[in-house]
């Protein structure tokens, strides 16, 4: 059987600020929008969240225009950020936002965007022993002592899955608190605890990847829409609370890192030593459909596993079409229903994707409706459109749990940087399925690097990778300058002043990243450098083997590296050249493998080459 694996993150919460009725001289509420305001971090000034004239909130309110005095500046303030950025979220009119631009220390202000909200058999599939005294779980203490911050739509905190039965108290580094309120904004939610899942599904006991880790839930989403200002507040609180791992199943629009709330917030998280895992999004499979692609984030896509929660459609000729669904009603009417594909009506493209209002002029009542994935509309909204127009059910045609894995690694190696954790997950991933064959796509074609990234996560190997590619947060500055960002834009990301003219900028491929993505033209000879850190064994030797494709030459210097002690660093360079005929605009791929002399370790880097 070939089952489907859906990765779901749980959410958390924070502080709520209510808005009272404005005075008659204030702008109408309909004129107010939530702006995120970015400021320069003041030099030589200590800002606290309470208690003095230097109070953070008091300083932030000095940037509000005088017109806000007609109401109450405190009532306009939505969030004041302390850790994630220097700035705040507030309700303003466009004119009021414009009036702040002349204030010293002001950087920018923009209207917040809405963000999109993006398993059972997973531990066994990933090679984790069910007996907690064996294998990778033993090496990592089953995630014990690790705090996982999860940001999305919240949890039912009193569910048995989140019982604290048998759980140790949270580690002393936890500084958060539990807040339960029904307000529709960012809230800290959930007990800092976790346990083996007690639910039963498909006759197997279910448990998380790191069942002894402590989940901290931050709720920012209502239905399938999430607040951008709340996202920053959640990350701000998670940093303050002391989480080790941050997992987000939320997507921002595709935009430069300096204008992307997820990229901005998570960079500050990795500066604080927090590993960040984000969903790759719900679009695709197609080129350029990935989101959350900042290099400091581990970007996770969906995958199939060797098991499925099957849903079967029986056609009138008794042909059976097997799909998958987490919704398994036992009282579904077995009588046959008509089926309709709105795409065949030719009305417009929105009918193909069952977008809002697309089915109102189509007779879908009592029928099975076929909807395609895509169209910038969520699966929930597709189903709602079918339901609102009387459809009986929907067939969706064309969907992760590396955070709940990062927790295992952090538990086993608490001193590893976020980049080291990401490196070990990428360089130990596997690209063959359980049958030893190449991983395939949804269309049953061989998967490329752009389909599967580095491959399937392999927790037992990821706990002991031998070598890692480490990146210090400051190492991203030459990379960001190399992207062409100006000083102001880089400053927004790294939260301090940067002069790119004084920085030795690097290309994207020169970042000390575990994988390579390069463009190569006829006659090109491109050389890139990487640096390893030894986390395996002292007195060890690694030899390189490049698995290159026809027409491309890969030279590695040196091709043998010796380490005398743990923590030792060593560098190598790779030169790529075209030797034969290649098709312009095609994509080639190869792998670089560093193997230890004792065959204990294989450190694998995926390489994607675009021929130009």
C-alpha positions in Angstrom: 0.0 0.0 0.0 1.1 3.5 -0.7 -0.3 5.8 2.0 -0.5 9.5 2.2 1.3 11.6 4.8 -0.1 14.9 5.9 2.0 17.1 8.2 0.0 19.2 10.6 1.4 21.8 13.0 -0.4 22.9 16.2 -0.7 26.6 17.1 0.0 28.9 20.1 -1.0 32.3 21.4 -0.1 35.6 23.3 -1.3 39.0 24.4 -4.7 40.4 23.5 -5.5 44.1 23.3 -9.1 45.1 22.9 -10.4 48.1 21.1 -13.1 50.3 22.7 -15.4 52.7 21.0 -13.5 55.7 19.5 -14.4 59.3 20.3 -16.5 61.2 17.8 -13.5 63.0 16.5 -11.6 59.8 15.7 -11.5 58.2 12.3 -14.3 55.7 11.6 -13.3 52.2 12.4 -13.8 51.3 8.7 -11.0 53.7 7.9 -8.5 52.0 10.2 -6.2 49.2 9.1 -3.5 47.3 11.1 -0.1 48.6 10.1 3.2 46.9 11.1 5.7 49.7 11.9 9.4 49.0 11.8 11.9 51.2 13.7 15.6 51.6 14.2 16.8 49.9 17.3 17.9 52.8 19.6 21.6 52.7 20.5 22.7 53.0 24.1 19.1 52.8 25.4 17.7 49.9 27.4 14.1 49.1 26.6 12.0 47.1 29.1 8.4 46.1 28.7 7.2 47.8 31.8 8.1 50.0 34.7 9.9 53.2 33.7 9.9 56.2 31.4 11.9 54.1 29.1 9.1 51.6 28.9 9.0 50.0 25.5 5.3 50.7 24.9 5.6 54.3 25.9 8.5 54.8 23.5 6.5 53.1 20.7 3.5 55.4 21.2 5.8 58.5 20.7 5.8 57.5 17.0 2.0 57.6 16.7 0.7 60.8 15.0 -1.1 63.5 17.1 -4.4 62.6 15.5 -4.4 59.4 17.6 -4.7 61.5 20.7 -8.3 62.1 19.7 -9.0 58.5 20.8 -6.5 56.7 23.0 -3.1 55.7 21.7 -3.1 52.6 23.9 -6.4 51.5 22.3 -4.8 51.8 18.8 -1.9 49.6 19.7 -2.3 46.0 18.7 1.1 44.5 19.5 4.4 45.9 20.8 7.3 43.7 19.8 10.3 43.2 22.0 12.4 40.3 20.6 11.4 39.6 17.0 11.6 43.1 15.6 12.0 46.7 16.8 8.5 48.0 16.1 4.8 47.5 16.8 1.4 46.8 15.2 -1.2 49.5 15.4 -4.5 50.7 13.9 -4.0 53.7 11.6 -5.5 55.5 8.6 -3.2 55.8 5.5 -2.8 59.5 6.3 -1.7 58.7 9.9 0.8 56.1 8.6 2.2 58.7 6.2 2.6 61.3 9.0 5.1 59.0 10.9 7.6 58.9 8.1 9.4 62.1 9.3 10.0 60.9 12.8 13.6 60.1 13.7 14.1 56.3 14.0 11.2 55.4 11.7 12.1 52.8 9.1 8.9 51.8 7.4 5.2 50.9 7.9 2.9 48.8 5.8 -0.6 47.3 6.1 -0.4 43.8 7.5 -1.2 40.9 5.1 -3.4 37.9 5.7 -1.5 34.6 6.0 -2.7 31.2 4.9 -3.0 28.2 7.2 -1.4 25.4 5.6 0.9 11.4 11.5 -0.3 8.5 12.6 2.1 5.9 11.1 5.0 8.4 10.8 7.3 7.2 13.6 7.5 3.6 12.3 7.8 4.8 8.7 10.8 7.0 9.7 12.6 4.2 11.4 12.0 5.1 15.0 11.7 2.1 17.3 8.3 1.8 19.1 10.2 0.6 22.2 11.4 3.8 23.8 14.6 2.1 25.2 15.9 1.3 21.7 17.4 3.1 18.7 17.1 6.8 17.9 14.5 7.5 20.6 17.0 6.3 23.2 19.7 8.5 21.8 17.5 11.5 22.0 15.6 10.8 25.2 12.4 10.8 23.2 12.6 14.6 22.9 12.7 15.0 26.7 13.6 18.5 27.9 12.9 20.1 24.5 10.2 22.8 24.1 8.5 22.9 20.7 6.7 26.1 19.8 3.8 25.5 17.4 2.1 28.4 15.6 -1.2 28.1 13.8 -4.9 27.6 14.7 -4.8 26.3 18.3 -5.5 23.0 20.0 -8.1 21.6 22.3 -5.9 21.9 25.4 -7.9 19.5 27.5 -7.7 16.7 24.9 -6.3 13.5 26.3 -3.4 13.7 23.8 -2.1 16.6 25.7 -2.4 15.1 29.2 0.6 15.6 31.5 0.3 12.1 32.8 3.8 10.7 33.2 5.4 13.9 32.0 8.2 15.6 33.9 7.9 19.3 34.7 9.0 21.7 32.0 12.7 22.7 32.0 13.7 25.7 34.0 14.4 27.7 30.9 10.7 27.9 30.2 9.6 31.5 31.0 6.1 31.4 29.5 2.7 31.2 31.0 -0.7 29.8 29.9 -3.4 32.2 28.8 -6.8 31.0 27.8 -9.3 33.5 26.4 -11.8 33.5 23.6 -10.5 36.7 21.9 -10.0 36.5 18.2 -6.4 37.5 18.1 -3.0 36.2 19.2 -3.2 34.2 22.4 -0.8 31.9 24.2 -2.6 28.7 24.5 -2.1 25.3 25.9 -0.3 23.5 28.8 3.4 23.1 28.5 3.2 19.4 28.5 2.9 16.4 26.2 2.4 12.7 26.2 1.9 9.7 24.0 -1.2 10.2 21.9 -4.0 8.1 23.4 -6.2 8.2 20.3 -6.8 5.0 18.3 -6.8 5.1 14.5 -6.5 2.1 12.1 -5.9 -0.1 15.1 -2.5 1.3 15.9 -1.6 3.4 18.9 -0.5 6.8 17.9 2.3 8.9 19.3 4.2 12.0 18.3 7.7 11.9 16.9 9.1 13.3 20.2 6.5 12.2 22.8 8.4 13.6 25.8 8.9 17.0 24.3 6.8 19.9 25.7 4.5 21.6 23.2 3.9 25.3 23.6 0.9 26.4 21.5 0.5 29.8 20.0 -2.8 30.5 18.3 -2.9 33.2 15.6 -5.3 31.7 13.1 -9.1 31.8 12.8 -10.5 29.3 10.4 -8.0 29.3 7.6 -6.8 32.9 7.8 -4.0 34.1 10.1 -2.9 37.5 11.3 0.5 38.7 10.2 0.9 41.0 13.2 -0.1 38.0 15.4 2.5 35.8 13.8 5.2 38.3 14.7 3.8 38.5 18.2 3.8 34.7 18.5 7.4 34.4 17.5 8.2 37.3 19.8 6.6 35.5 22.7 8.2 32.1 21.8 11.6 33.7 21.9 10.8 35.3 25.3 9.3 32.0 26.6 12.4 30.0 25.8 11.3 27.5 23.1 14.0 25.3 21.4 12.1 24.5 18.2 9.5 26.5 16.2 7.1 24.9 13.8 4.8 26.8 11.4 2.3 25.5 9.0 1.6 28.9 7.7 2.5 30.6 4.4 3.1 34.2 3.5 2.9 35.6 0.0 6.0 35.2 -2.1 8.1 38.3 -1.4 11.6 39.4 -0.6 12.8 38.4 2.8 12.7 42.0 4.2 9.0 42.2 3.3 8.0 38.8 4.5 6.8 38.4 8.1 7.8 34.7 8.3 11.3 35.4 7.0 11.7 38.4 9.3 10.4 36.7 12.4 12.2 33.4 12.0 15.6 35.1 11.3 15.3 36.6 14.8 14.4 33.2 16.1 17.5 31.5 14.7 19.6 34.4 16.1 18.3 33.3 19.5 19.3 29.7 18.8 15.8 28.4 17.9 15.5 25.9 15.1 12.7 26.8 12.7 10.6 24.4 10.5 8.0 25.7 8.0 5.6 24.1 5.6 6.5 24.4 1.9 2.9 25.4 1.1 -0.2 23.8 -0.4 0.5 24.7 -4.0 2.0 22.5 -6.7 3.3 20.2 -7.8 4.8 22.8 -10.2 7.9 24.9 -10.5 8.1 28.0 -8.3 5.2 26.8 -6.1 7.3 26.6 -2.9 7.0 29.1 -0.1 9.0 29.7 3.1 12.3 29.3 1.3 14.6 31.5 3.4 17.8 29.5 3.9 17.6 29.8 7.7 14.3 27.8 7.6 13.9 24.1 7.1 11.2 23.9 4.5 9.1 20.8 4.6 7.0 19.3 1.9 4.3 16.6 2.0 5.0 13.0 1.1 3.5 9.6 0.8 4.3 6.8 3.2 3.8 3.1 3.0 0.3 3.3 4.4 -2.9 5.3 3.7 -6.2 6.3 5.2 -8.2 5.1 2.2 -11.3 6.6 0.7 -12.8 4.7 -2.2 -15.1 5.9 -4.9 -17.1 3.2 -6.7 -18.2 4.1 -10.2 -21.3 2.9 -11.9 -19.3 0.2 -13.8 -17.9 -1.0 -10.5 -14.5 0.5 -11.2 -12.9 1.6 -7.9 -10.8 4.8 -7.5 -8.8 4.9 -4.4 -8.1 8.2 -2.7 -7.4 9.2 0.8 -9.4 11.1 3.5 -9.0 11.7 7.2 -12.9 12.0 7.3 -14.2 8.5 7.6 -18.0 8.5 8.3 -19.5 5.1 9.1 -23.0 6.3 8.2 -22.4 7.6 4.7 -25.3 6.8 2.3 -24.1 4.1 -0.1 -26.5 5.0 -2.9 -25.0 6.1 -6.2 -24.8 9.8 -6.9 -24.2 11.8 -10.0 -20.7 13.3 -10.5 -19.9 16.6 -12.0 -16.7 18.3 -13.0 -17.3 22.1 -13.0 -14.2 22.6 -15.2 -16.1 21.1 -18.1 -18.7 23.8 -18.0 -16.2 26.3 -19.5 -17.7 29.2 -17.5 -14.3 30.4 -16.2 -11.2 29.2 -14.5 -12.6 29.7 -11.0 -15.0 26.8 -11.5 -12.0 24.4 -11.9 -10.8 25.3 -8.4 -14.3 25.7 -6.8 -13.4 29.2 -5.8 -15.9 31.3 -3.8 -19.1 31.9 -5.8 -17.8 29.8 -8.7 -20.6 27.1 -8.4 -23.6 29.3 -7.9 -24.7 29.0 -11.5 -23.9 25.3 -11.8 -26.3 22.5 -10.8 -24.2 20.6 -8.2 -27.1 19.9 -5.8 -26.9 16.3 -4.5 -23.9 15.5 -6.7 -20.3 14.6 -6.2 -18.3 17.6 -7.2 -14.7 17.4 -8.6 -12.4 20.3 -7.5 -8.8 20.8 -8.4 -6.1 21.8 -6.0 -4.8 25.3 -6.6 -6.4 28.6 -7.7 -5.2 30.4 -4.5 -8.0 29.0 -2.5 -7.7 26.6 0.4 -9.2 23.1 0.6 -11.5 24.2 3.3 -13.0 27.0 1.2 -13.4 24.6 -1.7 -15.4 22.3 0.4 -17.5 25.2 1.8 -18.3 26.3 -1.7 -19.5 22.8 -2.6 -21.6 22.6 0.6 -23.1 26.1 0.2 -24.4 25.1 -3.2 -25.9 21.8 -2.1 -23.2 19.4 -3.3 -23.2 16.0 -1.6 -19.5 15.6 -1.4 -16.2 16.7 -3.0 -13.4 14.9 -4.7 -10.2 16.9 -4.5 -7.8 15.9 -7.3 -4.2 16.5 -8.0 -0.8 16.7 0.3 4.9 16.5 8.1 6.5 16.3 11.0 10.1 17.4 10.8 9.6 19.9 13.7 8.2 17.0 16.4 12.3 15.2 14.4 14.2 18.5 15.1 13.1 18.1 18.7 14.8 14.7 18.8 18.0 16.2 17.5 17.9 19.1 19.9 17.4 16.8 22.8 20.4 14.7 21.8 22.6 17.7 20.8 21.3 20.8 22.8 24.4 22.8 21.9 23.9 22.5 18.1 23.0 25.6 16.2 19.8 25.8 14.1 21.9 25.6 10.9 23.6 22.4 12.2 20.2 20.8 12.9 19.0 21.7 9.4 22.3 20.4 7.9 22.0 17.0 9.6 18.4 16.5 8.4 19.3 17.4 4.8 22.6 15.5 4.5 21.2 12.2 5.9 17.9 12.2 4.0 17.3 9.3 1.6 16.1 9.3 -2.0 14.9 5.7 -2.4 11.6 4.4 -1.3 11.1 1.4 1.1 11.4 -1.0 -1.9 14.8 0.4 -2.8 13.5 2.1 -5.9 13.6 5.8 -6.8 11.0 8.0 -5.1 8.2 8.9 -7.6 5.9 11.8 -8.0 2.1 11.9 -7.8 2.2 11.2 -11.6 4.4 8.1 -11.0 7.4 9.7 -12.7 10.8 9.7 -11.1 11.1 12.5 -8.6 13.7 15.2 -9.2 15.4 17.5 -6.7 12.7 20.0 -7.3 10.0 17.5 -6.5 11.5 16.0 -3.3 14.3 18.4 -2.2 16.9 16.5 -0.3 14.6 13.5 0.2 12.8 11.8 3.1 14.0 12.6 6.6 15.9 9.8 8.3 15.8 10.4 12.1 18.2 7.6 13.1 21.0 8.9 10.8 20.2 12.5 11.5 21.0 12.0 15.2 24.6 11.1 14.3 25.6 12.6 10.9 29.3 12.8 11.2 29.8 16.2 9.6 27.6 19.3 9.5 27.6 22.6 7.6 27.2 25.3 10.2 26.1 28.9 9.6 26.3 31.7 12.2 23.5 34.2 11.9 26.0 37.0 10.9 27.1 34.8 7.9 23.7 35.6 6.3 24.7 39.3 6.0 27.1 38.8 3.0 24.4 36.6 1.5 21.6 39.2 1.9 23.8 41.9 0.5 24.6 39.6 -2.4 20.9 39.3 -3.2 21.0 43.0 -4.0 19.2 44.2 -0.9 20.0 47.7 0.2 21.2 48.6 3.7 17.7 49.5 5.0 16.3 46.1 3.7 19.1 44.1 5.3 18.7 46.1 8.5 15.0 45.1 8.7 16.1 41.4 8.6 19.1 41.3 10.9 17.9 44.0 13.3 21.0 46.2 13.3 22.7 48.7 11.0 24.5 47.2 8.1 26.6 48.9 5.4 26.6 46.5 2.4 29.4 48.5 0.7 31.7 47.4 3.5 30.6 43.8 3.3 32.2 41.2 1.1 29.0 40.1 -0.6 28.6 36.5 -1.7 26.4 34.8 -4.3 23.6 32.5 -3.1 25.6 29.4 -4.0 28.5 30.5 -1.7 26.5 30.4 1.5 27.7 27.5 3.7 24.6 25.6 2.9 24.2 21.7 2.8 23.0 21.8 -0.9 23.9 23.5 -4.1 21.8 25.3 -6.7 23.8 26.8 -9.6 23.5 28.1 -13.1 26.1 26.9 -15.6 26.7 28.1 -19.2 28.9 26.8 -22.0 32.6 27.5 -21.1 31.8 28.2 -17.5 34.0 27.1 -14.6 32.4 27.9 -11.4 34.0 27.3 -8.0 32.3 27.3 -4.6 33.6 26.7 -1.1 32.1 24.8 1.8 33.2 24.3 5.4 32.5 21.2 7.5 32.4 20.9 11.3 33.2 17.5 12.7 30.5 16.2 15.0 31.2 12.5 14.6 34.4 10.9 15.8 37.9 12.3 16.4 40.8 10.9 14.3 38.5 10.4 11.3 39.0 10.6 7.6 36.5 11.4 4.9 36.8 10.8 1.1 34.7 12.6 -1.5 32.9 11.0 -4.4 30.9 13.2 -6.8 28.0 11.4 -8.5 27.8 13.7 -11.5 25.6 13.6 -14.7 26.9 13.1 -18.2 28.3 16.3 -19.7 29.2 17.9 -16.4 32.6 17.7 -14.7 32.8 18.2 -10.9 36.2 18.6 -9.3 36.6 18.6 -5.5 39.8 19.9 -3.8 40.9 18.4 -1.6 39.0 15.1 -2.0 40.1 13.8 1.3 39.8 15.5 4.7 41.2 14.4 8.0 39.9 15.5 11.4 41.9 15.1 14.6 39.2 16.2 17.1 35.5 16.9 17.5 34.5 20.4 16.7 37.3 20.8 14.2 36.5 22.6 10.9 37.8 21.9 7.4 37.0 23.5 4.0 36.9 22.2 0.5 36.1 23.7 -2.9 34.0 22.4 -5.9 34.5 23.4 -9.5 31.7 22.8 -12.0 32.3 22.7 -15.7 30.3 21.7 -18.8 32.2 19.1 -20.9 29.7 17.9 -23.4 26.4 18.9 -25.0 23.6 19.9 -22.7 20.1 21.3 -23.5 19.8 25.0 -22.7 17.2 25.7 -20.0 17.3 22.1 -18.8 18.0 21.1 -15.3 20.6 18.6 -14.3 21.3 17.1 -10.9 24.0 15.2 -9.1 25.2 14.4 -5.6 28.3 14.9 -3.6 29.0 12.2 -1.0 31.7 12.4 1.7 32.2 9.0 3.2 34.2 8.1 6.3 37.0 5.6 6.1 35.2 3.2 8.4 31.9 3.5 6.4 30.2 4.8 9.5 29.0 8.0 7.8 27.8 9.2 4.4 27.3 13.0 4.2 25.3 13.7 1.1 24.7 17.1 -0.6 22.2 17.4 -3.4 23.2 19.6 -6.4 20.8 21.2 -8.9 22.3 22.7 -12.1 20.4 24.9 -14.5 22.0 25.1 -17.9 21.9 28.6 -19.4 
